[in-house]
Amino acid sequence: MKKFLLTALCAATSTFAGPFITWNGADENAYNICRVETGLLNETEMSGFWFTYEDDGEGGASKVYWDVDPCRDCSIYWLEPIIDDCKGMCGTAILNKWNSPHTAFTGIGFNVVGQLSEKDWTLVTGDASSWGGLCVTYTSDTDIALELGLGEVTDSTINYANPAVNLPASKTSNRMVFSWSDFKQPSSYNGAVKFDGETAAKQLATVRFKIQAEDGDYRFNICAVGPKDGTCPEKCGMPSAGIQIARGTSAVSAILNGRTLGFTGIKSSATAEVMNSLGQVVMKGAINNATNNATTISLASLKAGIYMVRVSGKNVNFAKKIVLR
C-alpha cells in the first residue's frame, strides 16, 4: 500500500500518563467531542484528536462525507453537530478508485500522543500496552479494518501493512472487544520487518478505522472506542454509566453574565475548568456547597474567544461551550 494522506480534523515521546477513558458519542460530554482521552500525551497537550485520511496520495478520489455540516467556526469543537446528530462519528465513505492501482479506501482515526511540537506536526508514539487492547461499538455498511498506526516512518517501512482486526459489516449496533494479540499484519505481507499487536501497542501513534471496498457509498458510525476493559456500550446511543448529560434537560447549568460565570444545580463540591480552543486549561476553580445557589467565577482575565467549561465532581460530569466577547 502506498503512502496515504492524513488530513487533520482538529488543529494536533509521551511525557504524561493516565487512564484511557472510553470515548462514547452518546455521553454528550463536550470536552470529548473532538478528542479521545487516551491517557498518553506530551507537552503539546494535543493527544486524542480525530482526523480523516484518504487515498488521494496514490491516485484515488475517496472521501468522507459527514451526515450533517460541521461547525467550521467552532475551533476544535467543530465536530459537535455531527456527534449531536448521531451520537458518534457518523458519515458516508464515498469510495472512488479513480487512478489508483489499489482498491479505494478512506477512513477516520485519532492520534494517541499528539504531535512533536506546535510547529512540527510529526506524530509521536506512546506505549499503550496498559490498554490491553480495544473495544469498539459501531455500525457500518461494509467491513472496517481497525488498524494500529505506528507513525509515518515505520508505516512506510512495513509498506502500510499495519496490524489490524476486522470489524464486520453490521447495519445494527455491534460491540467488539479485542486483545492486542488479536491484531495481525495482512497475510499477504512478506516484508522483512514484522509487527504483532503487542509490539505495535508499545509504540502506537494512531488508531484508525479504515474503510476499503469496491467503489460505492458506505455509511458508518463509530459510536464508542476505548480500552479492552473499557465501557463501550452494547448499543449505539447508550450513554456510559454514571455520566450526566451535559445538554438538554440537565439540572446543572453554567450561565455566563458578561465576564462572570455562574453555576446552578450542583449539589456537592466540584471542580470547574475553563479550556481554550486548544483544549488547554486556562482557569480552574473549586465549587463548594453550591446546593440550590449560584457559585460564580470571574473570567475577566481571559481574552475574547470560544471556551469550553467543564465541571467534574462526585455526582456531576458537565461541559458547556461559551463565547467571551
C-alpha positions in Angstrom: 0.0 0.0 0.0 1.4 3.3 -1.0 1.6 6.4 1.2 -1.8 7.9 2.1 -2.6 11.5 3.1 -3.6 12.3 6.7 -6.0 15.3 6.9 -6.4 16.6 10.5 -9.9 17.5 11.6 -8.6 19.5 14.6 -5.5 21.6 15.0 -2.5 18.3 16.7 7.9 10.5 23.4 4.7 10.6 25.6 5.5 12.5 28.8 2.4 12.1 30.9 0.3 9.0 31.5 -3.2 8.4 32.8 -6.2 6.1 32.1 -7.7 5.7 28.7 -11.3 7.0 29.1 -13.7 5.3 26.8 -15.0 7.8 24.1 -18.7 7.5 23.8 -20.6 9.8 21.5 -23.8 9.3 23.5 -22.3 10.8 26.6 -22.6 14.3 25.1 -19.6 15.5 27.1 -18.5 18.5 25.2 -14.9 18.1 26.3 -14.8 14.7 24.5 -16.4 16.0 21.3 -13.2 16.3 19.3 -10.8 14.2 21.2 -10.3 10.9 22.9 -8.8 10.8 26.4 -6.1 8.3 25.6 -4.2 8.9 28.9 -1.0 9.5 26.8 0.1 13.0 25.9 3.2 15.2 25.7 3.7 18.8 26.5 1.7 19.9 23.4 -1.4 18.5 25.0 -2.7 17.5 21.6 -3.4 13.9 22.1 -6.6 12.1 21.0 -7.7 14.4 18.2 -9.7 12.9 15.4 -8.6 13.0 11.7 -9.7 11.7 8.3 -7.4 10.1 5.7 -7.9 9.4 2.0 -6.3 7.6 -0.9 -5.6 10.7 -2.9 -1.9 10.2 -2.3 -1.9 7.2 -4.6 -4.3 8.5 -7.2 -7.7 7.8 -5.6 -10.6 10.2 -5.1 -12.2 8.8 -2.0 -13.5 10.9 0.9 -15.7 11.0 4.0 -19.0 12.9 3.6 -20.4 13.9 7.0 -24.1 13.3 7.7 -24.5 16.9 8.9 -22.5 20.0 8.3 -19.8 20.5 11.0 -19.4 23.8 12.8 -16.4 25.3 10.9 -16.2 28.3 13.3 -16.1 26.2 16.4 -12.3 25.6 16.5 -11.5 22.1 17.9 -15.2 21.6 18.8 -16.4 21.7 15.2 -17.5 18.0 15.3 -20.2 18.8 17.8 -23.1 19.0 15.3 -22.1 15.6 13.9 -22.0 13.8 17.3 -25.2 15.6 18.4 -27.0 14.2 15.4 -25.9 10.5 15.6 -24.2 10.1 19.0 -21.0 9.1 17.3 -18.7 9.8 14.4 -21.1 9.2 11.5 -20.8 9.7 7.8 -20.6 8.1 4.4 -17.4 6.7 3.0 -17.5 7.7 -0.7 -15.0 5.3 -2.4 -13.7 6.2 -5.8 -10.6 4.3 -7.0 -10.1 6.7 -9.9 -6.4 6.4 -11.0 -5.3 4.3 -8.0 -3.9 0.8 -8.7 -5.4 -0.3 -5.4 -8.9 -0.8 -4.0 -10.3 2.5 -2.9 -10.2 3.5 0.8 -10.8 6.3 3.2 -11.3 6.4 7.0 -11.1 8.2 10.3 -8.9 7.8 13.3 -7.3 9.6 16.3 -3.8 10.2 17.4 -2.6 8.6 20.6 0.0 11.0 22.0 -0.1 14.1 19.7 2.4 16.0 17.6 6.1 16.6 18.2 5.6 20.4 18.8 3.3 23.2 18.0 5.1 23.8 14.7 6.1 20.2 13.9 3.0 18.0 13.2 5.0 14.8 13.2 3.0 12.3 15.3 4.7 11.0 18.5 4.3 7.4 19.6 3.4 6.1 23.1 3.2 2.8 25.0 -0.4 1.8 25.1 0.2 -1.7 26.4 -1.8 -1.0 29.6 -5.0 -0.6 27.5 -4.9 -4.4 27.0 -6.5 -3.9 23.6 -9.5 -2.1 22.3 -13.3 -2.1 22.5 -15.5 -0.6 19.8 -19.2 0.0 19.3 -20.2 0.8 15.7 -22.4 0.3 12.6 -21.2 0.1 9.1 -22.4 -0.9 5.6 -19.1 -2.7 4.9 -16.2 -4.2 6.8 -13.9 -1.8 8.6 -10.2 -2.5 9.3 -9.3 -1.3 12.8 -5.6 -0.5 12.3 -2.7 0.3 14.6 -0.7 3.2 13.2 3.0 3.3 14.1 4.0 6.7 12.7 4.8 7.6 9.1 8.4 6.3 9.1 7.5 2.9 10.5 4.3 2.6 8.5 6.2 3.2 5.3 8.9 0.7 6.3 6.3 -2.0 6.5 4.6 -0.8 3.3 1.5 0.2 5.3 0.8 -3.4 6.3 -0.2 -2.4 9.8 -1.5 -4.8 12.4 -5.3 -4.8 12.3 -8.5 -6.6 13.2 -11.7 -6.8 11.2 -15.0 -5.1 12.2 -17.5 -6.9 10.1 -20.3 -5.0 8.3 -23.3 -4.5 10.6 -26.3 -2.3 10.0 -27.3 -2.6 13.7 -25.2 -1.8 16.7 -22.2 -4.1 17.1 -19.8 -4.2 20.1 -16.5 -5.9 19.7 -13.6 -6.4 22.1 -10.0 -7.2 21.1 -6.8 -8.0 22.9 -3.5 -6.7 21.4 -2.7 -10.2 20.4 -5.7 -10.2 18.0 -4.1 -7.6 15.8 -2.2 -9.1 12.9 -0.5 -7.9 9.8 -2.1 -8.9 6.5 -1.3 -12.5 5.5 -0.2 -11.2 2.1 2.6 -9.1 3.7 6.0 -10.7 3.1 8.3 -7.9 4.2 11.3 -8.3 6.4 10.0 -6.0 9.3 7.3 -7.8 11.3 4.9 -6.4 13.9 2.5 -8.2 16.1 -0.2 -6.4 18.1 1.7 -6.4 21.4 4.8 -4.9 19.8 2.7 -2.3 17.9 0.9 -1.3 21.1 4.3 -0.3 22.7 4.9 2.3 20.0 1.4 3.4 19.0 0.9 6.6 17.1 -2.7 6.4 15.8 -5.8 4.2 15.9 -7.5 4.1 12.5 -10.9 2.9 11.2 -10.1 2.1 7.5 -13.0 1.5 5.1 -11.7 -0.2 1.9 -14.0 -1.7 -0.6 -15.2 -1.5 -4.2 -16.3 1.9 -5.5 -19.5 3.0 -3.9 -21.1 4.8 -0.9 -20.9 3.1 2.6 -22.5 4.6 5.7 -20.8 4.2 9.1 -21.0 5.3 12.7 -18.2 4.9 15.2 -20.2 5.2 18.4 -17.6 4.4 21.0 -14.0 3.3 21.4 -12.0 2.5 24.5 -9.5 0.1 26.1 -10.2 -3.6 26.2 -11.6 -3.5 29.7 -13.4 -0.2 29.0 -17.0 0.7 29.0 -18.0 0.6 25.3 -21.8 0.3 25.3 -23.7 -2.6 23.9 -25.6 -0.3 21.5 -25.0 3.0 19.8 -26.7 5.9 21.5 -26.4 4.3 25.0 -24.7 6.7 27.5 -22.0 5.4 29.7 -22.9 4.5 33.3 -22.6 7.5 35.7 -22.4 10.2 33.0 -24.7 13.1 33.5 -25.9 14.5 30.2 -24.5 18.0 29.7 -27.2 19.4 27.4 -30.9 19.3 27.1 -32.8 18.6 30.4 -29.8 18.5 32.7 -30.5 20.2 36.1 -26.9 21.5 36.1 -26.3 24.8 34.2 -23.5 27.3 33.6 -24.6 30.8 32.9 -22.4 33.5 31.5 -23.2 37.1 32.5 -20.6 39.3 30.9 -17.3 38.0 32.2 -18.8 36.3 35.2 -19.6 32.6 35.0 -22.2 31.2 37.3 -23.2 27.6 38.2 -26.5 26.3 39.5 -27.9 22.8 40.3 -24.6 21.4 41.6 -25.4 19.6 44.8 -21.9 18.8 46.1 -18.4 20.0 45.9 -16.9 20.0 42.4 -14.1 21.5 40.2 -14.6 23.9 37.3 -12.1 24.1 34.5 -12.2 26.6 31.6 -10.4 25.4 28.4 -9.3 27.4 25.4 -9.7 26.3 21.7 -6.6 24.1 22.0 -8.1 22.1 24.9 -5.7 23.7 27.4 -6.9 24.6 30.9 -6.6 28.4 31.3 -8.6 28.7 34.5 -9.6 26.4 37.3 -11.6 26.8 40.5 -13.5 24.9 43.2 -17.2 24.9 43.6 -18.2 24.2 47.2 -21.6 23.5 48.7 -23.5 25.0 45.8 -26.8 23.4 46.6 -29.6 25.5 45.1 -27.3 28.5 45.0 -25.3 30.1 42.2 -21.5 30.0 42.5 -19.5 32.4 40.3 -16.1 32.6 38.8 -14.6 35.7 37.2 -13.3 35.3 33.6 -12.1 38.9 33.4 -8.5 38.0 32.7 -9.3 35.8 29.6 -9.2 37.1 26.0 -12.3 37.1 23.9 -13.0 33.8 22.1 -14.6 30.4 22.4 -14.0 28.4 25.5 -15.2 25.1 27.0 -16.3 24.9 30.6 -16.1 21.5 32.4 -17.4 20.8 35.8 -16.5 17.4 37.5 -17.3 16.0 40.8 -18.7 13.0 42.7 -22.2 13.4 41.2 -21.6 15.5 38.2 -19.8 15.5 34.8 -20.9 18.6 32.9 -19.5 20.5 30.0 -20.7 23.5 28.0 -19.3 25.8 25.3 -19.2 29.6 26.0 -18.2 32.6 23.9 -16.5 35.5 25.6 -17.0 38.9 23.9 
